[in-house]
Every structure is written in structure tokens, then in C-alpha cells.
Amino acid sequence: MESNLKLQYAYFSAIQFVNEKQARQFASEQVRSNADDAEAQDTWGYVLLRFASNAQDVEKVLGQFRQAIKNPKAERITKRLASAHLQQAQETLARFKGH
């Protein structure tokens, strides 16, 4: 239960652009301890995306979302969220690159 709360905290912090340090810490801890967990993969990618400051930061998260989408253990909603986040990352990357 604690891991789910940490993921939710990190995810909602990223949505609101607050608590960056804590969001990064919680999400990175969860993805390290549960490397095969699609929700952790997606949340870590989303936290990195929302707090990205350049194109290189965004390029690093594309793989996180792809992992979550392809994860056979992922719930359907997680795959859908990861797909939406991947689209958002691609749009963000295009903006950073001026396209």
C-alpha cells in the first residue's frame, strides 16, 4: 500500500508541478525496487517529463513509457495512460526542438 501511495503522490505532484524533489525520490525508488511494474515505469517517466527542462530530459523518458506500454503485466489503464504520456512526451520534445 505504501508503494501505491508514493506513486500517487509522485504522479499528482508532477501534474501540479509541485514537490519535485520528493516526487523524483518516490518515483525513482519505486521503479528501482519494482523494475517490472508498469505503473512505476509510467509514473517515473511522467515525473521526469513534467519536470523536464530541455529536449535531452524528454528523450530520456520515451523509453520509460514504451516499457510500460509493452509490459505484459500492465493493467489496461496503465497502458492507456502510458500511451497518452508518450504522445505528450513526443509533443513536448517537438516544442523543445522547435518543430
TIKOLLUM-995099 format. One record per residue: residue number from 1; z, x, y of N, C-alpha, C in turn. Coordinates in Angstrom, 2 decimals, always signed. Each point is the difference from the previous one (the first is absolute). Last residue first. Layout:
+-----+---------+---------+---------+---------+---------+---------+---------+---------+---------+
! num !    n.c3 !    n.c1 !    n.c2 !   ca.c3 !   ca.c1 !   ca.c2 !    c.c3 !    c.c1 !    c.c2 !
+-----+---------+---------+---------+---------+---------+---------+---------+---------+---------+
! NUM !       Z !       X !       Y !       Z !       X !       Y !       Z !       X !       Y !
...
+-----+---------+---------+---------+---------+---------+---------+---------+---------+---------+
This chain:
+-----+---------+---------+---------+---------+---------+---------+---------+---------+---------+
! num !    n.c3 !    n.c1 !    n.c2 !   ca.c3 !   ca.c1 !   ca.c2 !    c.c3 !    c.c1 !    c.c2 !
+-----+---------+---------+---------+---------+---------+---------+---------+---------+---------+
!  99 !  -33.49 !   +9.91 !  +22.36 !   -1.16 !   -0.74 !   -0.52 !   +0.14 !   -1.47 !   +0.25 !
!  98 !   +3.08 !   +4.02 !   +0.84 !   -0.88 !   -0.48 !   +1.06 !   -1.24 !   -0.72 !   -0.46 !
!  97 !   +4.03 !   +1.94 !   -2.33 !   -1.20 !   +0.84 !   +0.02 !   -1.02 !   -0.46 !   +1.04 !
!  96 !   +4.03 !   -2.42 !   -0.71 !   +0.41 !   +1.37 !   +0.34 !   -1.22 !   +0.92 !   +0.12 !
!  95 !   -0.76 !   -4.42 !   -1.43 !   +0.41 !   +0.04 !   +1.42 !   +0.41 !   +1.41 !   +0.42 !
!  94 !   -1.03 !   -0.74 !   -4.54 !   -1.21 !   -0.10 !   +0.82 !   +0.34 !   +0.05 !   +1.49 !
!  93 !   +3.56 !   -0.18 !   -3.04 !   -0.67 !   +1.29 !   -0.07 !   -1.26 !   +0.01 !   +0.86 !
!  92 !   +2.25 !   -4.04 !   -0.52 !   +0.78 !   +0.90 !   +0.84 !   -0.65 !   +1.37 !   +0.05 !
!  91 !   -1.82 !   -3.14 !   -2.94 !   -0.27 !   -0.39 !   +1.39 !   +0.73 !   +0.92 !   +0.98 !
!  90 !   +0.86 !   +0.58 !   -4.56 !   -1.38 !   +0.38 !   +0.28 !   -0.38 !   -0.35 !   +1.44 !
!  89 !   +4.21 !   -1.38 !   -1.55 !   -0.04 !   +1.45 !   +0.14 !   -1.41 !   +0.48 !   +0.34 !
!  88 !   +0.64 !   -4.55 !   -0.98 !   +0.59 !   +0.32 !   +1.29 !   -0.04 !   +1.51 !   +0.24 !
!  87 !   -1.39 !   -1.49 !   -4.19 !   -0.96 !   -0.43 !   +1.03 !   +0.51 !   +0.35 !   +1.39 !
!  86 !   +2.92 !   +0.70 !   -3.54 !   -1.09 !   +0.97 !   -0.07 !   -1.06 !   -0.33 !   +1.06 !
!  85 !   +3.51 !   -3.03 !   -0.56 !   +0.46 !   +1.20 !   +0.68 !   -1.07 !   +1.09 !   +0.00 !
!  84 !   -0.83 !   -3.95 !   -2.41 !   +0.02 !   -0.29 !   +1.44 !   +0.44 !   +1.23 !   +0.80 !
!  83 !   +0.20 !   +0.34 !   -4.64 !   -1.41 !   -0.12 !   +0.42 !   -0.09 !   -0.28 !   +1.50 !
!  82 !   +4.25 !   +0.05 !   -1.96 !   -0.53 !   +1.36 !   +0.06 !   -1.46 !   -0.02 !   +0.43 !
!  81 !   +2.06 !   -4.14 !   -0.76 !   +0.54 !   +0.65 !   +1.20 !   -0.57 !   +1.40 !   +0.16 !
!  80 !   -1.15 !   -2.30 !   -3.90 !   -0.62 !   -0.64 !   +1.16 !   +0.50 !   +0.62 !   +1.30 !
!  79 !   +1.92 !   +1.42 !   -4.05 !   -1.39 !   +0.45 !   +0.08 !   -0.71 !   -0.59 !   +1.21 !
!  78 !   +4.34 !   -1.48 !   -0.89 !   +0.03 !   +1.40 !   +0.45 !   -1.41 !   +0.55 !   +0.13 !
!  77 !   +0.60 !   -4.32 !   -1.79 !   +0.24 !   +0.00 !   +1.45 !   +0.01 !   +1.43 !   +0.55 !
!  76 !   -0.36 !   -0.65 !   -4.71 !   -1.21 !   -0.41 !   +0.70 !   +0.18 !   +0.06 !   +1.52 !
!  75 !   +2.89 !   +3.33 !   -2.90 !   -0.10 !   -1.45 !   +0.07 !   -1.24 !   -0.34 !   +0.82 !
!  74 !   +0.45 !   +4.66 !   -2.78 !   +0.14 !   -0.68 !   +1.29 !   -0.08 !   -1.51 !   -0.15 !
!  73 !   -0.62 !   +3.62 !   -3.34 !   +1.30 !   -0.68 !   +0.02 !   +0.20 !   -0.83 !   +1.26 !
!  72 !   -3.87 !   +2.83 !   -0.81 !   +0.00 !   -1.11 !   -0.97 !   +1.31 !   -0.79 !   -0.02 !
!  71 !   -2.47 !   +2.75 !   +4.12 !   +1.18 !   +0.08 !   -0.85 !   +0.03 !   -1.19 !   -0.97 !
!  70 !   -3.17 !   +0.91 !   +3.70 !   -0.41 !   +0.30 !   -1.38 !   +1.16 !   -0.01 !   -0.99 !
!  69 !   +0.76 !   -0.74 !   +4.68 !   -1.00 !   -0.98 !   -0.41 !   -0.37 !   +0.18 !   -1.47 !
!  68 !   +2.90 !   +3.12 !   +2.05 !   +0.67 !   -1.28 !   -0.16 !   -0.97 !   -1.07 !   -0.51 !
!  67 !   -1.74 !   +4.26 !   +1.09 !   +0.87 !   +0.07 !   -1.17 !   +0.65 !   -1.35 !   -0.28 !
!  66 !   -2.48 !   +0.44 !   +3.93 !   -0.88 !   -0.06 !   -1.17 !   +0.79 !   +0.07 !   -1.30 !
!  65 !   +2.31 !   +0.54 !   +4.08 !   -0.44 !   -1.38 !   -0.18 !   -0.90 !   -0.14 !   -1.22 !
!  64 !   +1.38 !   +4.32 !   +1.18 !   +1.17 !   -0.81 !   -0.38 !   -0.40 !   -1.44 !   -0.27 !
!  63 !   -3.23 !   +3.05 !   +1.69 !   +0.27 !   +0.16 !   -1.42 !   +1.19 !   -0.82 !   -0.49 !
!  62 !   -1.05 !   +0.21 !   +4.65 !   -1.02 !   -0.75 !   -0.72 !   +0.24 !   +0.04 !   -1.51 !
!  61 !   +2.53 !   +2.42 !   +3.50 !   +0.54 !   -1.23 !   -0.61 !   -1.03 !   -0.77 !   -0.82 !
!  60 !   -0.88 !   +4.13 !   +2.57 !   +0.97 !   +0.27 !   -1.06 !   +0.45 !   -1.26 !   -0.73 !
!  59 !   -2.83 !   -0.14 !   +3.88 !   -0.74 !   +0.44 !   -1.19 !   +0.94 !   +0.24 !   -1.17 !
!  58 !   +1.85 !   -0.96 !   +4.25 !   -0.56 !   -1.19 !   -0.65 !   -0.74 !   +0.39 !   -1.27 !
!  57 !   +1.74 !   +3.43 !   +2.71 !   +1.11 !   -0.79 !   -0.55 !   -0.54 !   -1.19 !   -0.79 !
!  56 !   -3.10 !   +2.57 !   +2.39 !   +0.47 !   +0.71 !   -1.19 !   +1.16 !   -0.74 !   -0.66 !
!  55 !   -1.75 !   -1.55 !   +4.17 !   -0.87 !   -0.31 !   -1.14 !   +0.48 !   +0.68 !   -1.28 !
!  54 !   +3.79 !   -0.99 !   +3.64 !   -1.34 !   +0.57 !   +0.07 !   -0.78 !   -0.32 !   -1.28 !
!  53 !   +4.53 !   -1.40 !   +0.82 !   -0.33 !   +0.33 !   +1.39 !   -1.38 !   +0.63 !   +0.14 !
!  52 !   +3.26 !   -3.54 !   -3.43 !   -1.00 !   +1.06 !   +0.11 !   -0.33 !   +0.26 !   +1.46 !
!  51 !   +3.00 !   -3.36 !   -2.18 !   +0.54 !   +1.03 !   +0.88 !   -0.97 !   +1.18 !   +0.17 !
!  50 !   -1.12 !   -3.74 !   -2.75 !   +0.50 !   -0.61 !   +1.24 !   +0.53 !   +1.04 !   +0.99 !
!  49 !   -1.51 !   +1.38 !   -4.39 !   -1.07 !   -0.54 !   +0.83 !   +0.51 !   -0.48 !   +1.34 !
!  48 !   +3.10 !   +1.45 !   -3.27 !   -0.76 !   +1.13 !   +0.55 !   -1.10 !   -0.48 !   +0.94 !
!  47 !   +2.39 !   -3.28 !   -2.30 !   +0.89 !   +0.66 !   +0.96 !   -0.74 !   +1.17 !   +0.66 !
!  46 !   -2.22 !   -2.16 !   -3.49 !   +0.06 !   -0.84 !   +1.21 !   +0.89 !   +0.61 !   +1.07 !
!  45 !   -0.33 !   +2.11 !   -4.27 !   -1.25 !   +0.09 !   +0.75 !   +0.05 !   -0.78 !   +1.30 !
!  44 !   +3.63 !   -0.41 !   -2.88 !   -0.04 !   +1.35 !   +0.54 !   -1.27 !   +0.19 !   +0.82 !
!  43 !   +0.40 !   -4.04 !   -2.33 !   +0.94 !   +0.07 !   +1.13 !   -0.02 !   +1.37 !   +0.64 !
!  42 !   -2.58 !   -0.66 !   -3.93 !   -0.54 !   -0.75 !   +1.15 !   +0.91 !   +0.11 !   +1.21 !
!  41 !   +1.49 !   +1.94 !   -4.01 !   -1.21 !   +0.69 !   +0.46 !   -0.55 !   -0.68 !   +1.26 !
!  40 !   +3.59 !   -2.08 !   -2.19 !   +0.45 !   +1.22 !   +0.69 !   -1.19 !   +0.76 !   +0.56 !
!  39 !   -0.94 !   -3.71 !   -2.64 !   +0.61 !   -0.44 !   +1.25 !   +0.49 !   +1.20 !   +0.81 !
!  38 !   -1.74 !   +0.74 !   -4.35 !   -1.04 !   -0.35 !   +0.97 !   +0.58 !   -0.44 !   +1.34 !
!  37 !   +2.03 !   +3.45 !   -3.73 !   +0.26 !   -1.34 !   +0.52 !   -1.00 !   -0.31 !   +1.12 !
!  36 !   +0.69 !   +4.21 !   -2.54 !   -0.95 !   -0.94 !   -0.60 !   +0.14 !   -1.41 !   +0.52 !
!  35 !   +2.91 !   +3.65 !   +1.37 !   -1.37 !   +0.39 !   +0.31 !   -1.05 !   -0.97 !   -0.55 !
!  34 !   +5.16 !   +0.19 !   +1.15 !   -0.76 !   -1.00 !   -0.76 !   -1.49 !   +0.22 !   +0.23 !
!  33 !   +3.17 !   +2.87 !   +2.05 !   +0.79 !   -0.38 !   -1.17 !   -0.72 !   -1.01 !   -0.89 !
!  32 !   -2.08 !   +1.52 !   +4.04 !   +0.32 !   +1.18 !   -0.82 !   +0.75 !   -0.39 !   -1.27 !
!  31 !   -0.97 !   -3.32 !   +3.18 !   -1.24 !   +0.41 !   -0.67 !   +0.23 !   +1.25 !   -0.84 !
!  30 !   +3.63 !   -1.64 !   +2.54 !   -0.39 !   -0.97 !   -1.02 !   -1.27 !   +0.42 !   -0.73 !
!  29 !   +1.58 !   +2.59 !   +3.66 !   +0.95 !   +0.07 !   -1.12 !   -0.45 !   -0.91 !   -1.14 !
!  28 !   -2.39 !   -0.22 !   +4.03 !   -0.31 !   +1.22 !   -0.74 !   +0.94 !   +0.17 !   -1.19 !
!  27 !   +0.76 !   -3.65 !   +2.90 !   -1.26 !   -0.16 !   -0.73 !   -0.34 !   +1.24 !   -0.81 !
!  26 !   +3.88 !   +0.11 !   +2.79 !   +0.14 !   -0.99 !   -1.08 !   -1.28 !   -0.11 !   -0.83 !
!  25 !   -0.10 !   +2.83 !   +3.83 !   +0.93 !   +0.50 !   -1.01 !   +0.08 !   -0.97 !   -1.19 !
!  24 !   -2.54 !   -1.26 !   +3.76 !   -0.64 !   +1.09 !   -0.73 !   +0.89 !   +0.50 !   -1.13 !
!  23 !   +1.83 !   -3.18 !   +2.88 !   -1.08 !   -0.60 !   -0.80 !   -0.70 !   +1.06 !   -0.83 !
!  22 !   +3.24 !   +1.42 !   +3.09 !   +0.63 !   -0.66 !   -1.14 !   -1.06 !   -0.63 !   -0.91 !
!  21 !   -1.51 !   +1.97 !   +4.03 !   +0.63 !   +1.02 !   -0.85 !   +0.58 !   -0.62 !   -1.27 !
!  20 !   -1.86 !   -2.95 !   +3.32 !   -0.98 !   +0.84 !   -0.69 !   +0.64 !   +0.99 !   -0.97 !
!  19 !   +1.37 !   -4.19 !   +2.84 !   +0.74 !   +0.71 !   -1.04 !   -0.89 !   +0.95 !   -0.81 !
!  18 !   -2.85 !   -3.58 !   +2.49 !   +1.37 !   +0.41 !   +0.30 !   +0.56 !   +0.80 !   -1.18 !
!  17 !   -4.30 !   -2.78 !   +0.66 !   -0.02 !   +1.31 !   +0.64 !   +1.40 !   +0.44 !   +0.44 !
!  16 !   -1.40 !   -4.02 !   -2.62 !   +0.52 !   -0.12 !   +1.37 !   -0.02 !   +1.31 !   +0.78 !
!  15 !   -1.53 !   -0.23 !   -4.55 !   -0.66 !   -1.13 !   +0.68 !   +0.41 !   -0.04 !   +1.46 !
!  14 !   +2.19 !   +3.08 !   -2.75 !   -1.36 !   +0.43 !   +0.33 !   -0.74 !   -1.12 !   +0.73 !
!  13 !   +4.24 !   -0.97 !   -1.67 !   +0.12 !   +0.95 !   +1.12 !   -1.38 !   +0.46 !   +0.45 !
!  12 !   +0.24 !   -2.64 !   -3.83 !   +0.18 !   -0.79 !   +1.22 !   +0.24 !   +0.87 !   +1.23 !
!  11 !   -0.45 !   +2.17 !   -4.21 !   -1.20 !   -0.77 !   +0.29 !   +0.14 !   -0.78 !   +1.31 !
!  10 !   +3.75 !   +2.39 !   -1.70 !   -1.04 !   +0.91 !   +0.46 !   -1.25 !   -0.77 !   +0.43 !
!   9 !   +3.49 !   -2.48 !   -1.90 !   +0.43 !   +0.55 !   +1.29 !   -1.10 !   +0.90 !   +0.57 !
!   8 !   -0.62 !   -1.59 !   -4.35 !   -0.18 !   -1.07 !   +0.99 !   +0.38 !   +0.49 !   +1.40 !
!   7 !   +0.76 !   +2.91 !   -3.58 !   -1.43 !   -0.17 !   +0.21 !   -0.27 !   -1.07 !   +1.06 !
!   6 !   +4.43 !   +0.64 !   -1.31 !   -0.47 !   +1.15 !   +0.76 !   -1.50 !   -0.11 !   +0.28 !
!   5 !   +1.97 !   -3.24 !   -2.76 !   +0.46 !   -0.16 !   +1.38 !   -0.48 !   +1.15 !   +0.88 !
!   4 !   -0.85 !   +0.23 !   -4.62 !   -0.81 !   -1.06 !   +0.63 !   +0.40 !   -0.21 !   +1.45 !
!   3 !   +2.56 !   +2.99 !   -2.58 !   -1.33 !   +0.56 !   +0.27 !   -0.91 !   -1.03 !   +0.65 !
!   2 !   +4.30 !   -1.35 !   -1.41 !   +0.07 !   +0.88 !   +1.17 !   -1.37 !   +0.56 !   +0.35 !
!   1 !   +0.54 !   -2.57 !   -3.93 !   +0.00 !   -0.82 !   +1.20 !   +0.00 !   +0.87 !   +1.26 !
+-----+---------+---------+---------+---------+---------+---------+---------+---------+---------+
